[in-house]
């Protein structure tokens, strides 16, 4: 596990939030330092930090540069120096401390009971606090138990459950650059958010807990909820469903595929520094 350039950029973006509170943080796993040299140079210049903080084996110095003074490390064992020992497959004990900042960089996909893992992430966060996640999306088959969908995270941090997703990104990384693409909630777009990519991608999220919620967690995919509520099929839908299976398959592989790609096209954003903070535009 480690903080690479993409993870560092996500943390820097969160730091730029006006109500970001890093005073009581927890991260899953003791993260090693894989931040690239160009970003390290920008951090030194814009945050006026000691260069030695960014060169150690672990990313502790990077977190200090961000102003995260207290950062507990949660893991299933003590083998990398964790000070909070817990299996994320299991419910949190009632006595466990809560935090203003919860960070998951590449852990949740390795938790078999992912629903419990997501609930634990939310339960660790204090009202007004932030959850930051960077998890594998397309083309990470075999890396862990799961590749995460943006819809999963949008619904997990839904406003009906007391949360606000402030930013969601698809992050595409190759040998030469990292590209960031904002993602719109499929519930807002009122259509399924299919995303095709050639290379490996992450999904990144910055979510804020607005309040504790007593609602039972009944998470459903948004386009199905819309269909169930409507309880009727459009004229085009009726025509499509009435076609022979062979013709429907041909449409799925041609016209429907082209429409999905066009509707799911994302626009890249670029980073810039302003007054010691990192932003996207």
Kinemage of the C-alpha trace (Angstrom):
@kinemage 1
@onewidth
@group {chain A} dominant
@subgroup {mainchain}
@vectorlist {calphas} color= white
{ca unk a 1} P 0.000 0.000 0.000
{ca unk a 2} L 1.234 3.460 -0.739
{ca unk a 3} L 0.571 7.110 -1.532
{ca unk a 4} L 1.356 7.556 -5.216
{ca unk a 5} L 0.956 10.789 -7.170
{ca unk a 6} L -2.780 10.246 -7.806
{ca unk a 7} L -3.485 9.605 -4.120
{ca unk a 8} L -1.406 12.648 -3.142
{ca unk a 9} L -3.364 14.823 -5.596
{ca unk a 10} L -6.665 13.636 -4.109
{ca unk a 11} L -5.489 14.517 -0.605
{ca unk a 12} L -4.274 17.929 -1.762
{ca unk a 13} L -7.651 18.610 -3.400
{ca unk a 14} L -9.454 17.770 -0.157
{ca unk a 15} L -7.074 20.021 1.763
{ca unk a 16} L -8.289 22.938 -0.398
{ca unk a 17} L -11.829 22.632 0.986
{ca unk a 18} L -12.693 25.577 3.222
{ca unk a 19} L -14.128 23.335 5.974
{ca unk a 20} L -11.485 20.596 5.744
{ca unk a 21} L -10.469 19.547 9.271
{ca unk a 22} L -7.367 17.318 9.484
{ca unk a 23} L -7.063 17.482 13.269
{ca unk a 24} L -8.219 13.896 13.929
{ca unk a 25} L -7.434 11.552 11.050
{ca unk a 26} L -7.293 7.810 10.443
{ca unk a 27} L -5.931 5.936 7.437
{ca unk a 28} L -6.235 2.264 6.490
{ca unk a 29} L -2.758 0.757 6.383
{ca unk a 30} L 0.624 2.401 6.940
{ca unk a 31} L 1.151 3.919 3.513
{ca unk a 32} L 4.519 3.937 1.780
{ca unk a 33} L 5.751 6.974 -0.129
{ca unk a 34} L 5.427 6.697 -3.921
{ca unk a 35} L 4.766 10.387 -4.678
{ca unk a 36} L 6.379 11.363 -7.986
{ca unk a 37} L 9.294 13.844 -8.165
{ca unk a 38} L 7.376 16.544 -10.068
{ca unk a 39} L 4.584 16.680 -7.489
{ca unk a 40} L 7.129 16.620 -4.646
{ca unk a 41} L 8.769 19.675 -6.209
{ca unk a 42} L 5.401 21.467 -6.429
{ca unk a 43} L 4.579 20.588 -2.809
{ca unk a 44} L 7.918 21.935 -1.577
{ca unk a 45} L 7.426 25.162 -3.500
{ca unk a 46} L 3.779 25.773 -2.621
{ca unk a 47} L 3.608 24.409 0.927
{ca unk a 48} L 7.084 25.600 1.974
{ca unk a 49} L 7.833 22.267 3.607
{ca unk a 50} L 11.136 20.624 4.517
{ca unk a 51} L 12.291 18.487 1.595
{ca unk a 52} L 13.262 15.701 3.995
{ca unk a 53} L 9.595 15.205 4.906
{ca unk a 54} L 8.855 13.938 1.398
{ca unk a 55} L 11.757 11.518 0.955
{ca unk a 56} L 11.191 8.912 3.680
{ca unk a 57} L 10.054 5.329 2.993
{ca unk a 58} L 6.602 5.950 4.438
{ca unk a 59} L 4.323 8.893 3.620
{ca unk a 60} L 4.178 10.239 7.190
{ca unk a 61} L 6.086 13.374 6.197
{ca unk a 62} L 3.658 14.047 3.349
{ca unk a 63} L 0.728 13.967 5.779
{ca unk a 64} L 2.569 16.350 8.090
{ca unk a 65} L 3.101 18.730 5.155
{ca unk a 66} L -0.680 18.691 4.627
{ca unk a 67} L -1.231 19.725 8.242
{ca unk a 68} L -2.534 16.322 9.386
{ca unk a 69} L -0.923 16.361 12.809
{ca unk a 70} L -2.671 13.309 14.298
{ca unk a 71} L -3.112 10.297 12.009
{ca unk a 72} L -3.975 6.890 13.423
{ca unk a 73} L -3.282 3.810 11.277
{ca unk a 74} L -5.896 1.034 11.144
{ca unk a 75} L -4.975 -2.451 9.986
{ca unk a 76} L -5.872 -6.058 10.660
{ca unk a 77} L -2.503 -6.610 12.377
{ca unk a 78} L 0.479 -4.667 13.747
{ca unk a 79} L 2.909 -5.843 11.084
{ca unk a 80} L 3.409 -2.367 9.560
{ca unk a 81} L 3.094 -0.388 12.748
{ca unk a 82} L -0.685 0.122 12.915
{ca unk a 83} L -1.963 1.477 16.228
{ca unk a 84} L -5.664 0.650 15.641
{ca unk a 85} L -6.212 -3.077 15.095
{ca unk a 86} L -9.502 -4.088 13.492
{ca unk a 87} L -10.789 -6.363 10.718
{ca unk a 88} L -12.970 -4.227 8.405
{ca unk a 89} L -15.109 -7.292 7.673
{ca unk a 90} L -16.456 -6.891 11.213
{ca unk a 91} L -18.640 -4.231 12.786
{ca unk a 92} L -16.784 -1.526 14.689
{ca unk a 93} L -16.781 -1.820 18.491
{ca unk a 94} L -18.877 0.927 20.143
{ca unk a 95} L -15.821 2.204 22.019
{ca unk a 96} L -13.774 2.927 18.885
{ca unk a 97} L -12.797 6.588 18.433
{ca unk a 98} L -14.374 8.658 15.650
{ca unk a 99} L -12.492 10.995 13.307
{ca unk a 100} L -12.813 14.210 11.310
{ca unk a 101} L -10.911 12.606 8.396
{ca unk a 102} L -11.082 8.986 7.188
{ca unk a 103} L -8.715 7.949 4.378
{ca unk a 104} L -8.892 4.742 2.327
{ca unk a 105} L -6.253 4.481 -0.386
{ca unk a 106} L -6.612 1.031 -1.902
{ca unk a 107} L -7.962 -1.014 1.008
{ca unk a 108} L -11.689 -1.550 0.520
{ca unk a 109} L -11.285 -3.751 -2.569
{ca unk a 110} L -9.459 -6.269 -0.354
{ca unk a 111} L -12.315 -6.491 2.193
{ca unk a 112} L -14.534 -9.466 1.384
{ca unk a 113} L -17.605 -8.088 3.185
{ca unk a 114} L -17.561 -4.839 1.243
{ca unk a 115} L -20.945 -3.677 2.581
{ca unk a 116} L -19.647 -3.884 6.158
{ca unk a 117} L -16.415 -2.230 5.088
{ca unk a 118} L -18.313 0.719 3.592
{ca unk a 119} L -20.448 1.014 6.717
{ca unk a 120} L -17.337 1.024 8.889
{ca unk a 121} L -15.840 3.838 6.826
{ca unk a 122} L -18.971 5.924 7.386
{ca unk a 123} L -19.241 5.048 11.066
{ca unk a 124} L -15.635 6.122 11.713
{ca unk a 125} L -16.408 9.629 10.441
{ca unk a 126} L -17.696 12.407 12.678
{ca unk a 127} L -20.515 14.698 11.447
{ca unk a 128} L -18.881 17.482 9.459
{ca unk a 129} L -15.893 15.260 8.677
{ca unk a 130} L -14.591 13.961 5.356
{ca unk a 131} L -14.040 10.546 3.790
{ca unk a 132} L -11.398 10.315 1.050
{ca unk a 133} L -11.216 7.170 -1.072
{ca unk a 134} L -9.158 6.087 -4.061
{ca unk a 135} L -10.032 2.604 -5.276
{ca unk a 136} L -9.451 0.495 -8.412
{ca unk a 137} L -12.054 0.781 -11.161
{ca unk a 138} L -11.663 -0.494 -14.744
{ca unk a 139} L -8.953 -3.023 -15.680
{ca unk a 140} L -7.820 -4.050 -12.192
{ca unk a 141} L -9.252 -7.571 -12.433
{ca unk a 142} L -7.447 -9.867 -9.988
{ca unk a 143} L -5.947 -7.057 -7.891
{ca unk a 144} L -8.439 -7.572 -5.079
{ca unk a 145} L -11.922 -8.957 -4.514
{ca unk a 146} L -13.597 -6.029 -6.310
{ca unk a 147} L -13.302 -3.261 -8.883
{ca unk a 148} L -15.449 -0.373 -7.619
{ca unk a 149} L -18.135 1.460 -9.565
{ca unk a 150} L -18.853 5.189 -9.098
{ca unk a 151} L -22.533 4.298 -8.602
{ca unk a 152} L -21.625 2.172 -5.577
{ca unk a 153} L -19.925 5.138 -3.925
{ca unk a 154} L -22.589 7.671 -4.935
{ca unk a 155} L -25.286 5.492 -3.365
{ca unk a 156} L -23.199 4.668 -0.299
{ca unk a 157} L -22.688 8.395 0.344
{ca unk a 158} L -26.194 9.404 -0.764
{ca unk a 159} L -27.735 12.583 0.645
{ca unk a 160} L -30.696 10.548 1.925
{ca unk a 161} L -28.214 8.830 4.267
{ca unk a 162} L -26.788 12.073 5.625
{ca unk a 163} L -23.861 12.498 3.210
{ca unk a 164} L -22.770 14.817 0.415
{ca unk a 165} L -20.440 13.714 -2.379
{ca unk a 166} L -18.472 16.878 -3.053
{ca unk a 167} L -16.264 15.349 -5.767
{ca unk a 168} L -16.140 12.082 -7.681
{ca unk a 169} L -13.445 11.377 -10.264
{ca unk a 170} L -12.310 8.772 -12.720
{ca unk a 171} L -8.508 8.815 -12.598
{ca unk a 172} L -6.647 7.333 -15.547
{ca unk a 173} L -2.964 6.659 -15.041
{ca unk a 174} L -0.266 5.587 -17.476
{ca unk a 175} L 3.529 5.847 -17.653
{ca unk a 176} L 3.484 9.480 -18.764
{ca unk a 177} L 0.578 11.251 -17.093
{ca unk a 178} L -2.413 11.090 -14.780
{ca unk a 179} L -5.738 12.355 -16.142
{ca unk a 180} L -8.659 13.407 -13.913
{ca unk a 181} L -12.284 13.303 -15.098
{ca unk a 182} L -15.195 14.493 -12.920
{ca unk a 183} L -18.117 12.054 -12.769
{ca unk a 184} L -21.762 13.119 -12.491
{ca unk a 185} L -24.082 11.067 -10.286
{ca unk a 186} L -26.177 8.696 -12.462
{ca unk a 187} L -29.169 9.642 -10.292
{ca unk a 188} L -28.735 13.258 -11.374
{ca unk a 189} L -28.145 12.345 -15.029
{ca unk a 190} L -31.083 9.911 -14.848
{ca unk a 191} L -29.173 7.354 -16.848
{ca unk a 192} L -26.718 4.562 -16.166
{ca unk a 193} L -23.122 5.750 -15.983
{ca unk a 194} L -21.277 3.199 -18.138
{ca unk a 195} L -17.594 4.091 -18.538
{ca unk a 196} L -15.221 2.444 -21.023
{ca unk a 197} L -11.450 2.844 -20.756
{ca unk a 198} L -8.408 1.379 -22.441
{ca unk a 199} L -6.069 1.573 -19.489
{ca unk a 200} L -6.304 1.054 -15.752
{ca unk a 201} L -8.384 3.570 -13.803
{ca unk a 202} L -9.163 4.543 -10.229
{ca unk a 203} L -12.340 6.006 -8.823
{ca unk a 204} L -11.708 8.798 -6.342
{ca unk a 205} L -14.231 10.356 -3.974
{ca unk a 206} L -14.341 13.248 -1.524
{ca unk a 207} L -17.468 12.880 0.615
{ca unk a 208} L -18.621 14.871 3.630
{ca unk a 209} L -20.780 13.561 6.455
{ca unk a 210} L -23.518 16.124 7.025
{ca unk a 211} L -25.251 14.312 9.881
{ca unk a 212} L -25.737 10.964 11.536
{ca unk a 213} L -28.595 9.069 9.933
{ca unk a 214} L -30.929 6.555 11.565
{ca unk a 215} L -32.268 5.374 8.211
{ca unk a 216} L -31.835 1.707 7.435
{ca unk a 217} L -29.324 1.200 4.618
{ca unk a 218} L -31.450 0.239 1.612
{ca unk a 219} L -29.043 0.943 -1.244
{ca unk a 220} L -30.361 0.345 -4.763
{ca unk a 221} L -28.987 1.257 -8.184
{ca unk a 222} L -30.518 4.576 -9.230
{ca unk a 223} L -31.736 3.687 -12.736
{ca unk a 224} L -33.648 0.674 -11.378
{ca unk a 225} L -35.251 2.830 -8.690
{ca unk a 226} L -36.384 5.237 -11.397
{ca unk a 227} L -37.824 2.374 -13.458
{ca unk a 228} L -39.672 0.905 -10.455
{ca unk a 229} L -41.166 4.268 -9.562
{ca unk a 230} L -42.251 4.964 -13.127
{ca unk a 231} L -43.796 1.505 -13.552
{ca unk a 232} L -44.188 2.004 -17.279
{ca unk a 233} L -42.082 1.509 -20.408
{ca unk a 234} L -41.521 4.162 -23.057
{ca unk a 235} L -42.719 3.630 -26.614
{ca unk a 236} L -39.132 3.105 -27.804
{ca unk a 237} L -38.583 0.645 -24.974
{ca unk a 238} L -41.650 -1.371 -25.967
{ca unk a 239} L -40.438 -1.536 -29.574
{ca unk a 240} L -36.976 -2.649 -28.441
{ca unk a 241} L -38.352 -5.367 -26.142
{ca unk a 242} L -40.601 -6.631 -28.955
{ca unk a 243} L -37.692 -7.258 -31.319
{ca unk a 244} L -36.246 -10.755 -31.880
{ca unk a 245} L -33.336 -11.588 -29.595
{ca unk a 246} L -30.846 -11.627 -32.486
{ca unk a 247} L -31.815 -8.110 -33.572
{ca unk a 248} L -31.708 -6.803 -30.001
{ca unk a 249} L -28.203 -8.243 -29.619
{ca unk a 250} L -27.104 -6.552 -32.859
{ca unk a 251} L -28.457 -3.212 -31.610
{ca unk a 252} L -26.741 -3.687 -28.237
{ca unk a 253} L -23.377 -4.219 -29.947
{ca unk a 254} L -23.696 -1.318 -32.398
{ca unk a 255} L -26.115 1.563 -31.865
{ca unk a 256} L -26.589 1.148 -28.107
{ca unk a 257} L -22.835 0.789 -27.606
{ca unk a 258} L -22.165 4.023 -29.542
{ca unk a 259} L -24.852 5.916 -27.600
{ca unk a 260} L -23.493 4.655 -24.291
{ca unk a 261} L -19.965 5.748 -25.154
{ca unk a 262} L -21.148 9.170 -26.316
{ca unk a 263} L -23.304 9.808 -23.245
{ca unk a 264} L -20.620 8.518 -20.905
{ca unk a 265} L -17.846 10.666 -22.379
{ca unk a 266} L -15.936 12.539 -19.703
{ca unk a 267} L -14.120 15.877 -19.831
{ca unk a 268} L -10.599 16.059 -18.475
{ca unk a 269} L -9.696 18.690 -15.879
{ca unk a 270} L -6.281 20.120 -15.022
{ca unk a 271} L -4.607 21.035 -11.744
{ca unk a 272} L -3.445 24.466 -10.702
{ca unk a 273} L -2.050 25.956 -7.485
{ca unk a 274} L -3.442 29.093 -5.863
{ca unk a 275} L -2.236 30.529 -2.570
{ca unk a 276} L -0.702 27.244 -1.442
{ca unk a 277} L -3.720 25.078 -2.357
{ca unk a 278} L -4.318 22.660 -5.233
{ca unk a 279} L -7.473 22.908 -7.387
{ca unk a 280} L -8.957 21.423 -10.573
{ca unk a 281} L -10.554 23.317 -13.453
